[in-house]
Amino acid sequence: MRIIVSGGAGFIGSHMCDRLLSEGHTVVVLDNLLTGSTENLAHLGSTKAFQFIEHDVTLPLEGKIPGGPIDGVLHMASAASPKDYLEHPIETLDVGSVGTRNMLELARASKARFLVTSTSECYGDPHVHPQVETYWGNVNPVGPRSCYDESKRFAEAMTMAYHRTHGVRTNIARIFNTYGPKMQLNDGRVVPAFLDQALRGEPLTVFGDGSQTRSFCYVSDLVDGLYRLMMSDERYPVNLGNPAEMTILHFAEQIIALTKSPSQIVRRPLPEDDPRQRKPDISKAKRILGWEPVVALEQGLKVTAEYFRKKVPAPT
Ligand SMILES: NC(=O)c1ccc[n+]([C@@H]2O[C@H](COP(=O)([O-])OP(=O)(O)OC[C@H]3O[C@@H](n4cnc5c(N)ncnc54)[C@H](O)[C@@H]3O)[C@@H](O)[C@H]2O)c1
């Protein structure tokens, strides 16, 4: 298949490109490099089946993609870390709304399949735990994080509308916290933030009392779930994430132990609308995709720590 990947220069997008190419597909990336980097794709430079086009997908696509059939559209473009979307709230709303519409239109016109990477943030600060796809969420529509949450909720609604109105073959992935090499070190997400602090020997910042929970999925597991979903006939959202839940405090302690860091833990006030609990119910993905994560946290963190070790100056 010839597949267009928006956001392919980002963390997950670049791993997805590797997977698609390894499956024998041809890949064209559209990315405006707002939060991604061509460095993430540098190893694909001479690959014949790969092409990078610098383009903002909220702008018209006409004339941007060289001719030839288009069989799939993966819409992954969006600022994704709280630091990035709080810095770019309007761009984030635009890429989830106008950008999604543009990519859906491309899929419709090309008779291509379409997949959008939505998020567990659609559940907001959930009242149902673990989060199951049929839960409609508890989102603050006007809080600082709403630019991301509502952009993705709109993207899901638009995707369903294109499916219902135009019969586009669509999939919606609700991704939970994912980590791995090629994350940005300074994007404010907990895995790079803790690893950065631990590798520098600086205190690890835990917000609130650290009893809030998160679950972390290694990127190769996530990409496998996305690939299976893209090949499936499921039109409604599917959670993809790792259900192994732990408190942030325990996670910080694990990172310190894993990196053999001298770092201590410091506490800071909890940010506004920070969800208390996050854990995917992945029964649906297990049932319809035969998918579940296989990489243990310790194993994934080791690889990720090695990646960051090359980027972080060792403590003096
Ligand atoms: N990483 C996670 O834990 C996580 C969790 C839930 C959902 N997601 C979703 O997965 C996708 C990828 O996330 P990521 O962590 O790789 O983020 P990322 O910031 O590393 O990648 C996003 C990419 O989109 C590009 N982009 C942003 N706006 C664009 C625009 N208007 N036109 C073209 N390109 C644009 C960026 O330059 C970047 O390369 C996003 O849709 C995100 O919402 C990620």
The ligand as an SDF file (V2000), in Angstrom:
LIG
                    3D

 44 48  0  0  0  0  0  0  0  0999 V2000
    2.8070    9.9430   22.9360 N   0  0  0  0  0  0  0  0  0  0  0  0
    1.7050    9.6100   23.5950 C   0  0  0  0  0  0  0  0  0  0  0  0
    1.7860    9.1050   24.7290 O   0  0  0  0  0  0  0  0  0  0  0  0
    0.3510    9.8300   22.9600 C   0  0  0  0  0  0  0  0  0  0  0  0
   -0.7900    9.5460   23.7340 C   0  0  0  0  0  0  0  0  0  0  0  0
   -2.0400    9.7480   23.1540 C   0  0  0  0  0  0  0  0  0  0  0  0
   -2.1610   10.1520   21.8400 C   0  0  0  0  0  0  0  0  0  0  0  0
   -1.0480   10.4190   21.1100 N   0  0  0  0  0  0  0  0  0  0  0  0
   -1.2380   10.8850   19.7260 C   0  0  0  0  0  0  0  0  0  0  0  0
   -0.3220   10.2520   18.8480 O   0  0  0  0  0  0  0  0  0  0  0  0
    0.1030   11.1670   17.8300 C   0  0  0  0  0  0  0  0  0  0  0  0
    1.6070   11.2770   17.8400 C   0  0  0  0  0  0  0  0  0  0  0  0
    2.0490   11.7550   19.1040 O   0  0  0  0  0  0  0  0  0  0  0  0
    3.5980   11.9120   19.4500 P   0  0  0  0  0  0  0  0  0  0  0  0
    3.7690   11.6090   20.8880 O   0  0  0  0  0  0  0  0  0  0  0  0
    4.4080   11.1900   18.4520 O   0  0  0  0  0  0  0  0  0  0  0  0
    3.7620   13.4960   19.2990 O   0  0  0  0  0  0  0  0  0  0  0  0
    4.8970   14.3230   18.5360 P   0  0  0  0  0  0  0  0  0  0  0  0
    4.7240   15.7450   18.9600 O   0  0  0  0  0  0  0  0  0  0  0  0
    6.2410   13.6910   18.7390 O   0  0  0  0  0  0  0  0  0  0  0  0
    4.4870   14.1460   17.0160 O   0  0  0  0  0  0  0  0  0  0  0  0
    3.4720   14.8730   16.4070 C   0  0  0  0  0  0  0  0  0  0  0  0
    3.9380   15.2780   15.0190 C   0  0  0  0  0  0  0  0  0  0  0  0
    2.8840   16.0410   14.3880 O   0  0  0  0  0  0  0  0  0  0  0  0
    3.4930   17.1240   13.6890 C   0  0  0  0  0  0  0  0  0  0  0  0
    2.4980   18.1750   13.4810 N   0  0  0  0  0  0  0  0  0  0  0  0
    1.8440   18.9150   14.4240 C   0  0  0  0  0  0  0  0  0  0  0  0
    0.9990   19.7690   13.8260 N   0  0  0  0  0  0  0  0  0  0  0  0
    1.0940   19.5580   12.4800 C   0  0  0  0  0  0  0  0  0  0  0  0
    0.4690   20.1330   11.3460 C   0  0  0  0  0  0  0  0  0  0  0  0
   -0.4440   21.1060   11.4510 N   0  0  0  0  0  0  0  0  0  0  0  0
    0.8080   19.6550   10.1310 N   0  0  0  0  0  0  0  0  0  0  0  0
    1.7370   18.6730    9.9930 C   0  0  0  0  0  0  0  0  0  0  0  0
    2.3540   18.1020   11.0250 N   0  0  0  0  0  0  0  0  0  0  0  0
    2.0450   18.5360   12.2620 C   0  0  0  0  0  0  0  0  0  0  0  0
    4.6570   17.5270   14.5790 C   0  0  0  0  0  0  0  0  0  0  0  0
    5.6270   18.3180   13.9310 O   0  0  0  0  0  0  0  0  0  0  0  0
    5.1780   16.1700   15.0310 C   0  0  0  0  0  0  0  0  0  0  0  0
    6.1380   15.6640   14.1360 O   0  0  0  0  0  0  0  0  0  0  0  0
   -0.6010   12.4920   18.1290 C   0  0  0  0  0  0  0  0  0  0  0  0
   -1.7660   12.5610   17.3280 O   0  0  0  0  0  0  0  0  0  0  0  0
   -0.9630   12.3720   19.5880 C   0  0  0  0  0  0  0  0  0  0  0  0
   -2.0780   13.1630   19.9060 O   0  0  0  0  0  0  0  0  0  0  0  0
    0.2090   10.2780   21.6530 C   0  0  0  0  0  0  0  0  0  0  0  0
  1  2  1  0
  2  3  2  0
  2  4  1  0
  4  5  1  0
  4 44  2  0
  5  6  2  0
  6  7  1  0
  7  8  2  0
  8  9  1  0
  8 44  1  0
  9 10  1  0
  9 42  1  0
 10 11  1  0
 11 12  1  0
 11 40  1  0
 12 13  1  0
 13 14  1  0
 14 15  2  0
 14 16  1  0
 14 17  1  0
 17 18  1  0
 18 19  2  0
 18 20  1  0
 18 21  1  0
 21 22  1  0
 22 23  1  0
 23 24  1  0
 23 38  1  0
 24 25  1  0
 25 26  1  0
 25 36  1  0
 26 27  1  0
 26 35  1  0
 27 28  2  0
 28 29  1  0
 29 30  1  0
 29 35  2  0
 30 31  1  0
 30 32  2  0
 32 33  1  0
 33 34  2  0
 34 35  1  0
 36 37  1  0
 36 38  1  0
 38 39  1  0
 40 41  1  0
 40 42  1  0
 42 43  1  0
M  CHG  2   8   1  16  -1
M  END
$$$$
